[in-house]
Each structure stands twice: as C-alpha cells, then as structure tokens.
Amino acid sequence: MKVPVRLGLYGAGLVLVFGVSAAVAGAVVPEETVESWTQQVQDIGQDDTDH
C-alpha cells in the first residue's frame, strides 16, 4: 500500500474515532457536569487576570 493511501486511511480513522467519541460524550455526560466544568474554567481564567 502506498504512503499517501495509508496516511489518508489513518486520518480517516482518527476523524471517525474523534467523531464517535464526541457523540458518545454528548449522550453520556450530563449537562450539569459540562456546566460545572465550564464555570470552573471561567473562574480560573478570571483569577489569572487579577494579577
């Protein structure tokens, strides 16, 4: 198999894995958890600007 074909298949596999992971996470992770993570990141970002 030629290198460009192998790289293309590898890239397509990565896209597939990340796409499936995103779909599963969207279905499995509760919305409250996402909001909590988002709030924590925003709080950390605000703490950094106070210096």
C-alpha positions as CSV (number, residue, x, y, z in Angstrom):
1,M,0.0,0.0,0.0
2,K,1.3,3.4,-0.9
3,V,2.2,6.0,1.8
4,P,-0.5,8.6,0.8
5,V,-3.2,5.9,0.9
6,R,-2.0,4.8,4.3
7,L,-1.9,8.3,5.7
8,G,-5.4,9.0,4.3
9,L,-6.8,5.9,5.9
10,Y,-5.0,6.8,9.2
11,G,-6.5,10.3,9.0
12,A,-10.0,9.0,8.3
13,G,-9.7,6.6,11.2
14,L,-8.8,9.5,13.5
15,V,-11.7,11.5,12.3
16,L,-14.0,8.5,12.9
17,V,-12.7,7.9,16.4
18,F,-13.0,11.5,17.5
19,G,-16.4,11.8,15.9
20,V,-17.7,8.7,17.7
21,S,-16.1,9.9,21.0
22,A,-17.8,13.3,20.7
23,A,-21.2,11.6,20.0
24,V,-20.8,9.2,22.9
25,A,-19.7,12.0,25.3
26,G,-22.7,14.1,24.2
27,A,-25.0,11.3,25.0
28,V,-23.4,10.1,28.3
29,V,-22.0,13.2,30.1
30,P,-24.8,15.0,32.0
31,E,-25.4,18.7,31.1
32,E,-24.8,19.7,34.8
33,T,-21.3,18.3,34.6
34,V,-20.5,20.3,31.5
35,E,-21.8,23.5,33.1
36,S,-19.7,22.8,36.2
37,W,-16.5,22.3,34.1
38,T,-17.3,25.5,32.1
39,Q,-17.8,27.5,35.3
40,Q,-14.5,26.2,36.8
41,V,-12.6,27.2,33.7
42,Q,-14.2,30.6,33.7
43,D,-13.3,31.1,37.4
44,I,-9.7,30.1,36.8
45,G,-9.5,32.5,33.8
46,Q,-10.8,35.3,35.9
47,D,-8.3,34.6,38.7
48,D,-5.4,34.9,36.2
49,T,-6.5,38.4,35.1
50,D,-6.4,39.7,38.7
51,H,-2.6,39.8,38.9
